Amino acid sequence: MQIYLFRLNLNNREAILIKMKAIFTALLLLVLLPANAQEAFGTLSGTVKIASGEALPYATVFIEDIDRGVLTDELGSFSFSNVPLGKHRLVVSHIGFEPDFKSIEIHSGSIKAEIGFTLEESEDTLNEVIVRGKTSATELETEGFAVNVIDTKQASLRNIQTNELLNTTVGVKIRQNGGLGADVNYMLNGLSGSAVRIFIDGIPISAYGNSFNLNSIPPAMIKQIEVYKGVVPGHLADDALGGAINIVLQNATQSNVNASVSYGSFNTMQSSVNGMYRFKKSGLTVKGSLFHNYSDNDYKVSGRSIVVTGIGGVQTPVTARRFNDAYRSTGGMVQIGYTDVKWADRFLVGFTGSNDYKEVQHGAFMTIMPYKGRFLESDAMLANLAFQKKGLLTKGLDLNVTGLAGKRNRIVSDTQPWAYNWNGERAIDFRGNEYMYSWKSQQEGGPTLAKINRNVASIRTGLSYSINNHHKVLLNHVYSGIDRVDTDELRSLLENSFRGTRDLQKNIVSATYELTGLDDKLRANVFGKYYQQLTVNTDPEINEASNEIEDDITSANIKNEGYGATVSYAVFPTLTVLASAEKAIRLPNESEVFGNDGDNVVANPGIRPELSNNYNLGFRLGTISLHQHDFTISTNLFTRNIRDRIGLPIETSLNINDETILYENQGNGTSQGFDAQLDYINNNNFGLNFNISRFDLKVVNRGVEIDVPNTPFFTMNGGLRYSFKGLIQKNSQLNLFYSMYFTDEFSYLVPQGSNTVGDEFFSVPQQVAQDLGLSYVFPANKLVLSFDIKNLFDERLFDNMSVQKPGRAFYLKLNYSINDY
């Protein structure tokens, strides 16, 4: 019966792959459509400036005859797509400035038109409070979800990784075991690990593999980052229990190119190039991006585990450099297709490739015997597809399809039998003799050249229909599939012949209804989600009766339902109250079920899904403008009621030095707390932001409610920015930056009863990290030079399991960009 079911599942999988290939083929044929079928519409773009020549952000640009409008971005640029050919009248306005009117014609000879506006300051400037129109980010942040939208424009000019940018966001804490390329854990309002899902343009980042991650992707490749806490909208249909982070890649339709290179401490180099060219007449578009990162990660570490054992077993504390922690990643993406044409707003097919190499300095903890010679290597080769069309067949009907399929591979190499100390030398026993591990490898379990080969596929389809300005319905489906085979070159041919396969398939469907009413003051969202995940373990074994090899197949088919709702109400134009709730499901992921040798994770096929009832209540005040002062304040109260929480084992003094870990159901728990954020801008020159997050995370373990260890419960972040215009050179700009990160003391060990003597040994101390930076924007806004100092005062910083992070570091970066060439 089991074998029959397995064949049926295999046939289903083949059918799905055949359907995906058919979709790819059909859409690819659209590339061959003649150009003359695309000339009924054109694009219209331009800029809005003030009399001094500076860009005017958030001005309203309106095309009267077709009743369409947009806001300019921070560079004063705007763009319309699918504009009918012919003459059009544009109106540009902004509070405090006189409106401007112009006419322009888009004709068949050139289906792209450009226009510029210069607004004069109004003599009747208001002295009272000014309320500005909403940007697209503000629109998203006032829908009812507990969501923050991060703009990457400023960060792309500095030596900031995407993870560092996320770490400044309210309610977000990045847990990273070391320097560039180290394992990263994302925590939102107390929930972390796989409870927080990461997406790239709506596709789960897990499909891309280890070599294409947020350590690798530079901010210059990213348009914006959306952080959803607790309640995740239906269009990101996935099993995100604690929230989701959606990385929206650059999707502008104007030709552009951006290149950057940086170098700094620990022999760290990061470089990237990304650009796009669009043929104006046909709409044919070519996009490409490349990145390369490298670091020795040889920063200094010290502490109770950083010792050298000498003759007689005497341990001498030392300050050592990490010597087996280098990281390298290289990757890129190329796409070709059409943008802003009659039959598609965006149709692109392409290829994503990446490779990374990471040395492993130690296991889950920093023990007195570090590793040397153990490393991981990954690569991915994936075909990708993106199709978007607004007004498909009828007005209000929108279709969005994104997908990828291909191969991912990972190698774990551990063949060095000698023991080493923190000086990078071979360790000695109490007699002074060098010695080998009895298991002949750095990590217990024996030498290995393990390979994990995966065939992966993920496709997301979203269909939405706007019935009118007040009612909208959405239907979304995401499919993810992984076929995994594990082998090891150091095992015998017979052993490798008996290696099993691991298959995981996941389908999630969501339906959403959106309501806008009461003169756009009320916005509501109701959604339901259906989850289905099939895991299949196939292990060959010899049938003793027939002496033949047969497959022993075990499978689990998990099904569940979730639902949620959000509501927001604008009490005043500047004050919005937001509430949201969701019954959320989180299915065990591949590593939690099947294990992962490279991350020191062992399998747990009996692990159960994690469930949570999530609630948010908050408000958003602003943006309020008073003279040249802009304020925005937001806050959120939250509670998460968790059942069968999935996490790392509750640490005790018995397993504190274990090199391997497994994920398990820790029990039921709760996370309750609040976060708040303040943003202030003065005359676009001075900026201040500050946020605070405080929560309690408890779980019932062995019948006793305890604080979840290895969790910082109280964090604060702050930042200052000041700009000097026209310094040294006319039309140049110097920006100064300061950032502060505070993490309160926490322990990675559960208190052992009422006697707390010695518990401080497992305490991670209170930490304050401070960064300082500057960027100089040369005239014409094309070349930017920046310099950053990380961990300004060289504080000792720690994270997961008290793993030490880098000390003070210096970085220099050059960034060059050309827009709309």
RODOFI-272303 format. One record per residue (C-alpha): y, x, z; residue in one letter. Coordinates in steps of 0.001 Angstrom, whole numbers, padded with zeros to 6 digits, always signed. Layout:
! residues N
YXZa;...
This chain:
! residues 821
+000000+000000+000000m;+002378+002815+000835q;+001732+004577-002466i;+002357+001351-004379y;+005675+000842-002615l;+006683+004422-003372f;+006016+003974-007081r;+008045+000792-007057l;+010958+002612-005412n;+010641+005455-007899l;+010791+002970-010791n;+013869+001359-009268n;+015513+004740-008993r;+014718+005552-012608e;+016136+002193-013667a;+019362+002902-011802i;+019689+006339-013405l;+019066+004824-016846i;+021801+002245-016193k;+024194+004971-015094m;+023486+006992-018231k;+024138+003882-020328a;+027482+003339-018587i;+028472+006969-019152f;+027459+006783-022831t;+029256+003490-023493a;+032478+004633-021899l;+032282+008014-023623l;+032244+006240-026995l;+035649+004821-026149l;+037081+008331-026521v;+036445+008019-030248l;+038681+004964-030627l;+041373+005509-033264p;+044848+006324-032055a;+046432+003401-033927n;+044693+001000-031504a;+046769+002436-028695q;+050317+002146-030046e;+051235-001375-028885a;+052342+000022-025535f;+054161+003106-024368g;+055281+004904-021242t;+058763+005174-019777l;+059761+007875-017305s;+062859+009551-015994g;+064837+010823-013034t;+067587+009523-010750v;+070156+011925-009279k;+073455+011779-007414i;+076740+013268-008611a;+076022+016667-007008s;+072857+016984-009072g;+070413+016442-006192e;+067437+014139-006642a;+067725+010633-005156l;+064410+009511-003610p;+063407+005864-003088y;+065900+004419-005579a;+064838+001133-007188t;+064288+001225-010971v;+063871-002223-012565f;+063066-003247-016164i;+064750-006628-016459e;+063051-008094-019527d;+059465-007526-018282i;+060228-008046-014571d;+058746-004746-013341r;+060095-002272-010812g;+059212+000978-009050v;+060703+003342-006467l;+061530+006960-007280t;+059497+009624-005486d;+060880+012442-003322e;+061877+014373-006454l;+063799+011386-007828g;+061211+010791-010570s;+059811+007473-011766f;+057314+006346-014382s;+056167+003081-015997f;+052941+002727-017985s;+051882+000023-020482n;+055460-000850-021419v;+055655-002987-024622p;+057296-001303-027614l;+060887-002323-028270g;+064240-002379-026466k;+064462-002634-022684h;+067307-002824-020148r;+066943-000791-016935l;+068805-001302-013675v;+068871+001447-011011v;+070122+000798-007488s;+070136+002348-004026h;+071887+001352-000825i;+075132+003298-000508g;+075465+003920-004268f;+076886+002035-007213e;+074137+000610-009475p;+073712+001912-013019d;+072536+000144-016182f;+071095+001575-019385k;+069176+000372-022439s;+066404+002298-024141i;+063996+001686-027012e;+060339+002663-027179i;+059381+002726-030856h;+056124+003340-032683s;+057093+006833-033740g;+057105+008032-030134s;+055393+005857-027536i;+056841+007825-024622k;+060519+007566-023692a;+062531+009438-021088e;+065856+008576-019493i;+068079+009909-016717g;+070475+008232-014286f;+073270+009577-012093t;+074500+007297-009308l;+077948+007498-007747e;+078377+006961-004013e;+079725+003522-003149s;+083138+003267-001532e;+081881+000369+000583d;+079288+002384+002528t;+077891+000383+005449l;+078511+001576+008969n;+075784-000603+010427e;+072013-000229+010352v;+070574+000089+006836i;+067079-001184+006022v;+065484+000503+003022r;+062826-000800+000681g;+059209+000075+001387k;+057554+003057-000257t;+053928+002780-001381s;+052905+004677+001776a;+054836+002241+003982t;+053261-000688+002153e;+049824+000684+002997l;+050758+001408+006620e;+051930-002185+007179t;+048911-004011+005734e;+047291-004426+009155g;+044911-001474+009204f;+045411+001373+011686a;+046189+003810+008880v;+048368+006871+008333n;+049350+008166+004913v;+049926+011930+004633i;+052127+013283+001861d;+051104+016788+000732t;+054253+017822-001170k;+055668+020060+001567q;+052243+021348+002650a;+051359+022426-000900s;+054209+024959-000743l;+052995+026558+002508r;+049933+028506+003644n;+048322+025383+005061i;+044758+024261+004475q;+044027+020577+004030t;+042215+020542+007375n;+045265+021990+009129e;+047398+019255+007608l;+044999+016603+008903l;+045073+018174+012349n;+048781+017304+012670t;+048081+013582+012137t;+048184+011180+015068v;+044726+010257+016375g;+043014+012994+014334v;+041418+016108+015837k;+039795+018754+013648i;+036914+020542+015366r;+036202+023830+013612q;+033754+026567+014642n;+035786+029592+013653g;+037946+030608+010712g;+038108+029795+007003l;+034866+028185+005797g;+033488+027418+009264a;+031752+024125+009989d;+034252+021306+010506v;+033939+018113+012521n;+036518+015314+012149y;+037342+013173+015195m;+039256+009873+014963l;+040087+008120+018233n;+037096+009742+019936g;+034454+009107+017263l;+033397+012067+015179s;+030724+013603+012989g;+029269+011289+010387s;+030905+008315+012131a;+033975+009471+010171v;+033458+009351+006413r;+035352+011598+004006i;+036041+010436+000447f;+037488+012065-002662i;+039039+009298-004774d;+036688+006835-003084g;+033499+008881-003667i;+031754+010171-000489p;+032481+013891-000220i;+028858+014497+000807s;+027890+013965-002829a;+029867+017084-003810y;+027986+019358-001413g;+029064+022149+000912n;+030780+024172-001812s;+033405+021481-002579f;+034970+020435+000711n;+038293+020196+002516l;+038122+023913+003343n;+038175+024564-000402s;+040506+021959-001894i;+044130+023166-001733p;+046867+020613-000875p;+048413+021191-004328a;+045424+019348-005864m;+045985+016348-003562i;+048459+013504-004068k;+048089+011980-000611q;+045608+011556+002246i;+044819+008148+003745e;+043471+008115+007320v;+041889+004811+008443y;+041043+004600+012153k;+038290+002282+013368g;+038581-000383+010665v;+037919+000612+007053v;+038950-001588+004082p;+036419-003084+001733g;+037493-000990-001252h;+036113+002052+000604l;+032787+000317+001094a;+030686+002707+003139d;+029084+002984+006563d;+032148+004494+008245a;+031779+003607+011909l;+034801+005344+013397g;+037107+005519+010417g;+037580+007129+007027a;+039668+009843+005377i;+040321+009276+001672n;+041591+012234-000357i;+043548+010952-003366v;+043693+013692-006003l;+046693+014160-008270q;+046667+011442-010948n;+050129+011661-012526a;+050210+011010-016258t;+053048+013461-016934q;+052095+016908-018236s;+052329+019444-015426n;+050957+022741-014167v;+050864+024300-010698n;+049611+027735-009667a;+049580+029401-006268s;+048215+032535-004623v;+048342+033597-000980s;+047161+036599+000997y;+047048+037290+004692g;+045253+038411+007828s;+041501+039023+007943f;+041604+039867+004216n;+042126+036196+003422t;+043040+035216-000132m;+043461+031705-001479q;+044424+030858-005049s;+044487+027734-007159s;+045580+026517-010594v;+045725+022898-011643n;+047374+021169-014527g;+047326+018389-017065m;+048474+017941-020637y;+048927+014548-022255r;+049455+014100-026004f;+052324+011628-026121k;+051357+009823-029326k;+047647+009222-028731s;+047449+009333-024938g;+044686+011948-025113l;+044706+013738-021753t;+043168+017011-020607v;+043077+017911-016901k;+041782+021005-015182g;+041814+022716-011796s;+040415+025944-010374l;+040351+027391-006872f;+039088+030564-005217h;+039044+031351-001492n;+037870+034429+000363y;+038084+035731+003934s;+036328+038417+005963d;+036970+036292+009083n;+036771+039527+011077d;+039068+038387+013880y;+038681+039633+017449k;+036693+037711+020066v;+036077+038241+023763s;+034703+036354+026752g;+031636+035905+028906r;+029156+036084+026000s;+030859+038962+024181i;+029031+041822+025883v;+027026+044911+024947v;+023754+045443+026835t;+023034+049075+027667g;+020258+051070+029326i;+018874+049310+032369g;+020106+045954+031119g;+023713+046621+032187v;+026093+044283+030329q;+029560+045575+029442t;+032238+043078+028324p;+033913+044098+025057v;+036547+042864+022634t;+034738+042766+019313a;+035410+041829+015722r;+033222+039264+014040r;+031204+041269+011535f;+028958+038717+009824n;+031315+035824+009107d;+032686+036345+005573a;+033347+033287+003409y;+033853+032822-000319r;+034232+029646-002350s;+034993+029142-006033t;+035134+025940-007989g;+036899+023782-010478g;+037059+020520-012326m;+037788+019713-015969v;+038303+016221-017410q;+039171+014794-020816i;+039969+011265-021884g;+042895+008896-022233y;+045681+007766-019896t;+048275+004992-020245d;+046793+003462-023363v;+046327-000199-024208k;+042634-000386-023340w;+042715+001810-020200a;+045182+003042-017634d;+042824+005943-017049r;+039568+006949-018678f;+038342+010462-017951l;+034962+012161-018140v;+034363+015677-017003g;+032513+018287-015007f;+032839+019613-011459t;+031316+022965-010528g;+031496+024951-007310s;+029809+027746-005402n;+030215+029101-001896d;+028824+031892+000271y;+028998+031877+004076k;+027701+034451+006511e;+026476+033121+009876v;+027625+035013+012968q;+025703+033031+015585h;+023962+029721+016288g;+025557+026661+017848a;+026860+028822+020716f;+028358+032321+020932m;+025432+034070+022626t;+025132+037744+023634i;+022946+038448+020583m;+024921+037646+017396p;+023352+037422+013948y;+023534+040012+011205k;+022236+039444+007682g;+021888+035659+007945r;+023863+033776+005261f;+024074+030477+003376l;+024818+029961-000309e;+025485+026665-002077s;+026318+025462-005557d;+026920+022156-007292a;+027030+021059-010947m;+028178+017467-011353l;+029279+015253-014223a;+032088+012866-013275n;+033621+009676-014611l;+036815+007747-013853a;+037847+004462-015484f;+040714+002230-014414q;+042237-000765-016128k;+044769-003203-014740k;+044949-006572-016466g;+041418-006368-017848l;+040878-009352-020200l;+043412-011385-018211t;+046466-010768-016066k;+045606-009916-012451g;+042043-008733-013113l;+041634-005006-012336d;+038578-002780-012713l;+038086+000659-011182n;+034930+002743-011680v;+034359+006287-010399t;+031081+008145-010352g;+029291+011451-010446l;+025759+012687-010981a;+024133+016102-011048g;+022498+018813-008972k;+023249+020476-005643r;+021424+023490-004278n;+021536+025428-001030r;+019873+028671+000106i;+019355+029877+003669v;+018596+033603+003857s;+017394+035153+007129d;+015160+038204+006680t;+016598+040760+009112q;+014169+041406+012040p;+016386+043703+014153w;+018397+042475+017140a;+022127+043308+017191y;+024938+043452+019725n;+028623+042520+019370w;+029532+046006+018181n;+027477+045321+015054g;+024901+047887+016141e;+021195+047443+016756r;+020573+046221+020284a;+018591+048309+022753i;+016218+047364+025539d;+016509+048538+029150f;+014880+051874+028162r;+017428+052476+025386g;+015064+051765+022471n;+016112+049671+019493e;+013987+046591+019163y;+013010+043828+016761m;+012644+040141+017412y;+009004+039144+017666s;+009652+036302+015174w;+011080+038818+012599k;+014374+037003+011918s;+017788+036404+013453q;+017072+032782+014284q;+013850+031742+015956e;+011291+030342+013557g;+010577+033383+011420g;+012096+034936+008285p;+013145+032496+005609t;+014512+032202+002074l;+014654+028429+002253a;+015968+026455-000705k;+017108+022845-000666i;+017389+021405-004174n;+018969+017984-004577r;+019499+015559-007433n;+022475+013417-006434v;+024247+010392-007850a;+027080+008261-006543s;+028980+005521-008348i;+031622+003179-006997r;+032707-000002-008755t;+035679-002086-007671g;+036784-005385-009170l;+039869-007241-007947s;+041600-010432-009042y;+045104-011505-008035s;+045059-015303-008172i;+048828-015276-007636n;+051359-013388-005538n;+049792-014729-002322h;+046016-014591-002862h;+043735-011776-003984k;+039959-011258-003939v;+038073-007964-004239l;+034433-007053-004791l;+033200-003479-004325n;+029836-001743-004547h;+028864+001864-003897v;+025501+003432-004656y;+024490+006862-003360s;+021168+008536-004039g;+019667+011894-003028i;+016306+013301-004115d;+015628+016421-002051r;+012930+019090-002336v;+012590+021951+000184d;+010873+025257-000648t;+010753+028745+000868d;+010058+031898-001179e;+008683+033681+001895l;+005978+031070+002308r;+002713+031379+000428s;+002111+029548-002845l;-000262+027235-000987l;+002361+026437+001672e;+005011+025740-000956n;+002561+023518-002802s;+002412+021371+000318f;+006168+021091+000738r;+007345+017515+000860g;+010163+015640-000833t;+012907+013683+000872r;+014605+010737-000844d;+017554+008693+000396l;+019155+005752-001406q;+022062+003730-000099k;+023741+000547-001392n;+026795-000985+000247i;+028517-004130-001040v;+031790-005551+000258s;+033790-008694-000477a;+037445-009010+000558t;+040062-011745+000598y;+043766-010825+000952e;+046549-013250+001850l;+050327-012763+001710t;+052560-015545+003040g;+055629-016650+004981l;+058012-014890+002599d;+055811-011780+002629d;+056093-011463+006405k;+052400-012290+006991l;+049613-010214+005468r;+045954-010889+006252a;+042690-009336+005101n;+039155-010656+005709v;+036073-008779+004529f;+032307-008643+004821g;+029924-005738+004132k;+026199-005541+003406y;+024371-002260+004116y;+020987-001148+002772q;+019440+002304+003058q;+015980+003459+002036l;+014568+006805+003214t;+011246+008091+001904v;+009337+011119+003251n;+006526+012316+000958t;+004235+015022+002335d;+001098+016168+000447p;-002116+016564+002458e;-005806+017087+001769i;-008061+014068+002023n;-011043+015390+003994e;-013372+012794+002501a;-012576+013465-001172s;-011222+017017-000741n;-008274+016048-002964e;-004532+016282-002411i;-002863+012974-001642e;+000677+012017-000718d;+001301+010844+002809d;+004305+008556+002421i;+006440+007195+005207t;+009517+005148+004523s;+012185+003159+006318a;+014321+000425+004771n;+017348-000397+006913i;+019416-003522+006259k;+022431-004761+008155n;+025660-006725+007853e;+029184-006064+009030g;+032503-007870+008839y;+036116-007498+009830g;+039689-008733+009550a;+043236-007419+009727t;+046600-009113+010117v;+050185-007882+010130s;+053383-009791+010776y;+056938-008589+010174a;+058786-009921+013219v;+061900-008274+011793f;+062262-006352+008524p;+061887-003139+010526t;+059303-004277+013114l;+055722-005029+012094t;+052903-005962+014476v;+049398-004972+013317l;+045948-005989+014524a;+042479-005285+013128s;+038827-005677+014117a;+035469-004791+012578e;+031777-004907+013343k;+030935-001503+011870a;+027579+000040+010988i;+026803+003727+010546r;+023491+004648+008917l;+021888+008022+009775p;+022737+010556+007094n;+020493+013004+005278e;+020851+015890+007754s;+020327+013666+010788e;+017123+012192+009364v;+015662+015141+007427f;+017314+018090+009239g;+019126+021055+007703n;+018008+024653+008277d;+021340+026088+007139g;+023237+024275+009880d;+020532+024871+012512n;+019702+021138+012531v;+016108+019952+012976v;+014779+016640+011636a;+014748+013385+013580n;+013095+010722+011387p;+013132+008191+014247g;+016896+008121+014671i;+018416+004622+014630r;+021639+003282+013040p;+024802+003382+015114e;+026793+000163+015638l;+030274-000438+017011s;+032740-003264+017552n;+036150-001751+016794n;+039542-003227+017736y;+043111-002020+017068n;+046480-003440+018158l;+049767-001745+017398g;+053221-001919+015908f;+055385-000002+013454r;+059142+000194+013986l;+061166+001489+011050g;+062231+003097+008957t;+065581+002439+010661i;+068603+004176+009150s;+071765+004593+011217l;+074421+006599+009390h;+072352+009674+008376q;+069648+009245+011029h;+066233+007816+010058d;+063704+006790+012732f;+060118+005591+012549t;+057978+004830+015617i;+054384+003607+015552s;+051692+003128+018159t;+048139+001843+018352n;+045893+000684+021198l;+042188+000879+020405f;+038750+000241+021814t;+035331+001052+020361r;+032189-000537+021854n;+029327+001612+020605i;+025577+000994+020593r;+022987+003715+019894d;+025688+006360+019481r;+024535+009233+017247i;+025570+012700+018334g;+024482+016133+019437l;+022322+016311+022566p;+024035+015929+025919i;+024286+019575+026970e;+022773+020714+030236t;+022208+024113+031780s;+018671+023992+030368l;+019605+023895+026679n;+022973+025618+026743i;+021707+028651+024780n;+019603+026793+022229d;+020125+028109+018692e;+019018+024888+016996t;+020280+021362+017495i;+019213+017876+016512l;+021100+014632+016300y;+019906+011828+018562e;+020836+008366+019800n;+022690+009194+023001q;+022886+005593+024215g;+025593+002964+024426n;+029183+003969+024947g;+032855+003072+024785t;+036007+004764+023521s;+039314+003338+024724q;+042804+004737+024432g;+046062+004851+022539f;+048017+006998+020143d;+051707+007024+019225a;+053925+008792+016717q;+057654+009427+016269l;+059304+010610+013040d;+062994+011471+012797y;+065019+012730+009831i;+068702+013641+009800n;+070511+013826+006470n;+067291+014993+004776n;+067925+018429+006327n;+066413+018195+009793f;+063037+016614+010515g;+061082+016100+013730l;+057664+014584+014261n;+055679+014169+017448f;+052422+012392+018227n;+050180+011910+021232i;+046574+010725+021613s;+044784+009864+024867r;+041393+008193+025249f;+038244+007971+027380d;+034862+008390+025683l;+031902+007432+027831k;+028199+007010+027156v;+025314+005731+029271v;+022845+008615+029520n;+019635+008173+031529r;+021131+005114+033198g;+024338+006876+034290v;+027751+006468+032621e;+029271+009886+031903i;+032145+011379+029941d;+030836+012627+026602v;+030934+016429+026825p;+032457+018787+024278n;+035259+016274+023614t;+039008+016837+024104p;+040408+013577+025498f;+044124+014408+025405f;+045976+016000+022483t;+049614+016303+021346m;+051112+017638+018136n;+054714+018270+017172g;+056708+019745+014341g;+060260+020683+013387l;+061750+021275+009944r;+065228+022379+008903y;+066553+022986+005399s;+069446+025214+004292f;+070706+024341+000807k;+072372+026855-001493g;+071465+029854+000675l;+071618+033200-001199i;+071494+031409-004564q;+073139+028224-005787k;+070773+025227-005999n;+068172+027025-003863s;+066713+025825-000555q;+065341+027565+002534l;+063002+025494+004741n;+062063+026530+008278l;+058969+025049+009959f;+057620+025034+013492y;+054363+023370+014631s;+052801+022937+018072m;+049249+021808+018933y;+048277+020959+022508f;+044659+020349+023601t;+043874+019515+027201d;+041039+021115+029145e;+037539+019755+028481f;+033958+020704+029306s;+030968+021071+027026y;+028511+020512+029889l;+027743+017335+031820v;+028583+017787+035540p;+025373+018492+037437q;+025467+015860+040185g;+028104+015776+042913s;+028066+019559+043349n;+030535+020843+040743t;+030480+024490+041831v;+030110+026642+038724g;+031006+023888+036264d;+034194+025767+035393e;+031934+028271+033610f;+031441+025637+030886f;+035077+024529+030743s;+037244+025016+027659v;+040742+025784+029014p;+043963+023972+028193q;+045368+025307+024941q;+048730+025434+023172v;+048830+026820+019640a;+052123+027402+017830q;+052822+028169+014183d;+056017+029298+012472l;+056793+029323+008780g;+059447+029380+006090l;+059600+028610+002400s;+062309+029568-000094y;+062682+027313-003137v;+064324+029189-005997f;+066775+027419-008349p;+065155+025023-010847a;+062527+024114-008202n;+059760+025961-010042k;+059086+029032-007880l;+058521+028887-004117v;+057924+031829-001771l;+056573+031077+001692s;+055587+033029+004800f;+053624+031688+007772d;+052589+032971+011185i;+049587+031161+012684k;+048959+031207+016443n;+052357+032780+016987l;+051713+034041+020536f;+048114+035185+019901d;+046601+032711+022373e;+042844+032586+022902r;+041788+029309+021274l;+038385+027615+021406f;+036646+024595+019969d;+033107+023204+019624n;+030775+024659+022245m;+033587+027075+023249s;+033408+028989+019948v;+036519+031177+019699q;+039018+030660+016866k;+041243+033248+015127p;+044169+034904+016886g;+047624+035577+015440r;+047628+035761+011645a;+050212+036311+008886f;+050162+034829+005383y;+052370+035169+002274l;+052219+032684-000606k;+053728+032256-004086l;+053733+028842-005745n;+054861+028112-009318y;+055029+024662-010890s;+056311+022979-014030i;+056572+019192-014213n;+056775+016998-017302d;+056855+019810-019878y;
